[in-house]
């Protein structure tokens, strides 16, 4: 029997709608970061009109979270952000960069979905900066440092010509992006054959950037969302050093199999720890939040020793 690469926390799910002090229908797809020794989570919730907002919660240990009394971000009512966030804000990633925390999020409107960029230093106030993409893009993450003098992001544009794939882009200022290219695609009749997309922001290791991504497989009963890992070159992350041939997490617990969208584990955040472990956070069935732990070296070695083609 193959070893489980992610050990599920026995107290899962760690956050549900019952833990939220205002009315929501779901709690899922959360970005998480460790700040001053404590954990901050920005989670997505559906309201009962079907549209999404972002809430915020805090934890001392990364397992037990307390939700703050008010949402962290709701659709803007001002300027261009109001027009492009009309239908909701979703799936935040928290990207530590240059002493601040940049939040990449999906903004939905009648024009499609774009990626918004916001900035905070204290998780109390938040400043919207720009839209990083046109329609239709999702799952944008920023690398936590400049590479060769430029900012770098990964995302997943929608395409009916080629399977939904992971792209890389570069920027001098976090606003204007270019030099884009596809670096990783789904593999036919593989666990991620339908579409893939970045999950947590990339994590620096001695052997490369560790990227936890989601992959989707179509079945007669709908799509199954799982998690995998790949490794990118430190000084040139457009180079994929390895992609694990096997998934690291698949829906298994009851709250992952059944919910708002069944058969889903979906990661927007992971926190590396000083002991070489990593806390991986995932939304389960688009309904509740869960967490598990893994060993960083084991995930890296999996990419290098048991790899499938990147393209």
C-alpha positions in Angstrom: 0.0 0.0 0.0 1.4 3.4 -1.0 2.1 5.8 1.9 -0.4 8.6 2.4 1.5 11.8 1.4 -0.9 14.2 3.3 -2.0 13.2 6.7 -5.5 14.4 7.4 -6.0 16.3 10.7 -8.3 14.2 12.9 -10.3 17.3 13.8 -11.4 18.0 10.2 -13.3 19.9 9.1 -11.7 22.8 10.9 -14.1 25.5 9.8 -17.8 25.3 8.8 -20.6 27.8 8.3 -21.6 27.2 11.9 -18.3 28.8 13.0 -19.1 32.1 11.1 -20.9 34.8 13.2 -22.7 36.2 10.1 -25.0 34.4 7.7 -23.2 32.3 5.0 -23.9 28.9 3.4 -20.3 27.6 2.9 -16.7 28.1 4.1 -14.1 26.9 1.6 -11.1 27.6 -0.7 -9.0 29.6 1.8 -5.6 31.2 1.6 -3.6 30.8 4.7 -0.3 32.5 5.9 1.8 32.5 9.1 2.4 36.0 10.4 4.3 36.7 13.7 4.0 33.1 14.7 0.2 33.0 14.2 -2.0 31.9 11.3 -4.3 34.0 9.2 -7.0 32.5 6.9 -8.9 34.3 4.2 -11.8 32.0 3.2 -14.5 32.1 0.6 -18.2 31.8 1.5 -21.4 31.6 -0.5 -24.2 33.9 0.5 -27.7 32.6 0.1 -28.0 34.4 -3.2 -25.2 32.2 -4.6 -22.6 34.9 -4.7 -19.3 34.9 -2.8 -17.5 37.0 -0.2 -14.2 36.6 1.7 -14.1 36.2 5.4 -11.1 36.1 7.8 -10.1 33.9 10.7 -7.2 33.6 13.1 -5.4 30.7 14.8 -2.5 30.2 17.2 -1.8 26.6 16.1 -3.0 26.4 12.5 -5.8 24.0 13.4 -8.3 25.9 15.6 -9.5 29.1 13.9 -11.8 31.9 15.2 -13.7 33.8 12.6 -13.8 37.6 12.9 -17.2 39.3 13.3 -17.3 40.9 9.9 -16.3 39.8 6.3 -12.8 40.8 5.1 -13.7 41.6 1.5 -17.1 42.0 -0.2 -17.7 43.1 -3.8 -16.6 46.7 -4.2 -19.1 49.5 -4.8 -16.6 52.0 -6.1 -15.0 52.6 -9.6 -13.8 49.9 -11.9 -13.7 47.4 -9.1 -17.4 47.7 -8.6 -18.0 46.8 -12.2 -15.8 43.8 -12.3 -16.6 42.4 -8.8 -20.4 42.7 -9.2 -21.1 39.0 -9.0 -18.6 38.2 -6.1 -15.0 37.8 -4.9 -13.6 34.3 -4.6 -10.7 32.0 -3.8 -8.1 34.3 -2.3 -4.4 33.4 -2.2 -2.2 35.2 0.3 1.2 36.0 -1.2 3.9 37.3 1.1 6.1 39.7 -0.8 8.5 42.5 0.1 7.2 42.9 3.7 3.5 43.0 2.7 0.8 40.5 1.9 -0.6 40.6 -1.6 -4.0 39.0 -2.1 -4.9 37.6 -5.5 -8.6 36.8 -5.9 -11.1 35.9 -8.6 -13.5 38.8 -9.4 -16.7 37.8 -11.1 -19.0 40.0 -13.1 -21.2 40.0 -16.3 -17.9 40.4 -18.2 -16.5 37.1 -16.9 -13.8 36.4 -14.3 -10.7 38.5 -13.8 -7.9 38.3 -11.2 -7.8 41.2 -8.7 -4.8 42.2 -6.7 -5.1 43.7 -3.2 -2.6 44.5 -0.5 -2.5 44.5 3.3 0.1 44.8 6.0 -2.1 44.1 9.0 -5.1 42.0 7.8 -7.3 44.8 9.2 -7.3 47.2 6.2 -7.0 46.2 2.6 -6.2 48.2 -0.5 -7.3 47.1 -4.0 -4.5 47.8 -6.5 -5.3 46.5 -9.9 -6.7 43.8 -12.1 -3.9 41.5 -13.3 -5.7 39.8 -16.1 -8.4 40.1 -18.7 -11.3 37.6 -18.8 -11.2 34.6 -18.3 -8.5 33.7 -15.8 -8.4 32.0 -12.4 -6.0 30.6 -9.8 -3.3 33.3 -9.8 -0.4 33.0 -7.4 2.7 35.2 -7.0 6.2 34.0 -6.3 7.4 35.4 -2.9 10.4 37.2 -4.4 11.6 38.8 -7.6 13.4 36.5 -10.0 16.0 38.1 -12.3 14.7 41.5 -11.3 11.0 40.8 -12.1 7.8 39.7 -10.3 6.5 36.4 -11.4 3.0 34.9 -11.4 1.3 31.6 -12.3 -2.3 31.3 -13.4 -4.7 29.3 -15.5 -6.5 31.0 -18.4 -9.7 29.4 -19.8 -9.3 27.9 -23.3 -11.5 25.7 -25.4 -8.7 25.0 -27.9 -6.2 23.5 -25.5 -6.8 21.9 -22.1 -6.8 24.4 -19.2 -3.2 24.7 -18.3 -0.7 26.6 -16.1 1.0 29.7 -17.5 3.8 31.9 -16.2 4.1 35.7 -16.7 6.5 38.4 -15.6 6.1 42.0 -14.5 8.2 45.0 -13.6 5.7 46.5 -11.2 2.9 44.0 -10.3 0.5 45.8 -12.6 1.5 45.1 -16.2 2.3 41.6 -17.1 3.9 39.9 -20.2 6.4 37.4 -21.6 3.7 34.8 -20.9 4.0 31.2 -21.8 2.4 27.9 -21.0 4.6 25.7 -18.9 2.4 22.8 -17.8 -0.5 21.0 -19.3 -2.9 18.1 -18.3 -2.0 14.6 -19.5 -4.6 12.6 -21.4 -6.3 10.0 -19.3 -4.3 10.9 -16.3 -5.8 12.0 -12.9 -5.5 15.7 -14.0 -6.5 15.2 -17.7 -9.4 17.8 -17.8 -7.7 20.9 -16.3 -5.0 22.0 -13.9 -4.4 25.2 -12.0 -2.1 26.7 -9.3 -3.1 26.1 -5.7 -1.0 27.5 -2.9 1.6 30.2 -3.7 5.0 28.6 -4.6 7.2 27.5 -1.7 11.0 27.8 -1.9 13.0 24.7 -1.2 16.7 23.9 -1.8 15.8 21.9 -4.9 13.3 24.2 -6.5 9.9 26.0 -6.1 7.4 23.5 -4.8 4.0 24.1 -6.4 0.8 22.4 -5.0 -1.7 22.4 -7.8 -5.2 21.0 -8.4 -6.0 18.6 -11.2 -9.5 17.6 -12.5 -10.6 14.3 -13.9 -14.0 14.0 -15.7 -16.2 11.0 -14.7 -19.8 9.8 -15.5 -20.8 11.3 -12.2 -19.1 14.7 -12.7 -15.6 16.0 -12.2 -13.2 14.9 -9.4 -10.8 17.6 -8.0 -7.5 16.3 -6.5 -4.1 17.8 -5.5 -0.7 17.2 -7.0 2.8 18.7 -6.8 5.4 19.9 -9.3 8.8 21.4 -8.9 10.1 24.5 -10.7 13.7 25.7 -11.2 14.7 28.4 -8.6 16.3 30.9 -11.0 14.0 30.1 -13.9 10.6 28.9 -12.8 9.5 28.5 -16.4 11.5 25.3 -16.3 9.6 22.4 -14.7 12.0 20.0 -13.0 9.4 17.4 -12.3 5.7 16.7 -11.9 4.5 14.0 -9.6 2.8 11.2 -11.6 0.4 10.5 -8.7 -1.8 12.8 -6.7 -1.1 13.7 -3.1 -4.7 14.1 -2.0 -8.0 12.8 -3.3 -11.6 13.2 -1.9 -12.2 10.5 0.7 -13.8 11.8 3.8 -17.6 12.3 3.8 -17.4 16.1 3.7 -15.1 15.9 0.7 -17.3 13.5 -1.2 -20.7 15.2 -0.6 -21.4 19.0 -0.4 -22.1 22.0 -2.5 -19.9 20.6 -5.2 -19.2 16.9 -4.4 -15.8 15.1 -4.9 -13.6 18.1 -4.4 -10.4 18.9 -2.5 -9.2 22.4 -3.6 -6.1 24.1 -2.1 -5.4 27.9 -2.0 -2.9 27.9 0.9 -0.1 25.9 2.5 2.2 26.9 5.3 5.8 25.6 5.5 7.1 25.0 9.1 10.6 25.1 10.6 10.6 21.4 11.2 10.4 20.6 7.5 6.7 19.8 7.5 4.0 21.7 5.7 0.3 22.4 6.6 -1.9 22.0 3.5 -5.3 23.6 3.6 -8.2 22.7 1.3 -11.8 23.4 0.7 -13.8 20.2 0.8 -16.8 19.8 -1.5 -16.9 23.7 -1.7 -18.6 23.5 1.7 -16.0 23.3 4.6 -12.3 23.8 5.3 -9.8 21.1 6.1 -6.1 20.8 6.9 -3.5 18.1 6.7 0.3 17.8 7.1 3.0 16.6 4.8 6.8 16.4 4.6 8.3 19.0 2.2 11.3 16.8 1.3 9.0 13.9 0.5 6.9 16.0 -1.8 10.0 17.4 -3.6 11.4 13.9 -4.0 8.1 12.7 -5.4 8.4 15.3 -8.2 11.9 14.2 -9.1 11.6 10.5 -8.7 8.2 9.7 -10.1 7.6 12.4 -12.8 5.2 12.7 -15.7 5.7 15.0 -18.6 5.0 18.7 -18.0 3.8 19.5 -21.5 
